[in-house]
Amino acid sequence: RDTFLSMVRYDHATGYWVLKDDAAMPDGMPSRDEVKAMRDKFLSMHTWDPVNTKWVPVKGEPRDMSKLTRAQVKADTERFLKMMRFDERSATWMSRN
């Protein structure tokens, strides 16, 4: 707990724990941008199947996320974050199930 609190602070504006400006990222831990890039890659290569309530691979070329509406991107991102969690040990996104 003490180590955690020495490295991060709670950002009330975003509702996230964020690394303090003077704190170094722990060894082997991907940056926030790298984690977001992994999430975006997953979202471009998968689509939500509401009938089977699961993510399914996109057939053919990956989706171009820039061509989706803001509402579509927001809905997919929210659904993704509800169903997946980032595992720091393996540095991968894992199902919450």
Secondary structure, DSSP 8 states (H G I E B T S, - for coil): -HHHHHHEEEETTTTEEEE-TT----TT---HHHHHHHHHHHHHHEEEETTTTEEEE-SSS---GGGS-HHHHHHHHHHHHHHEEEETTTTEEEE--
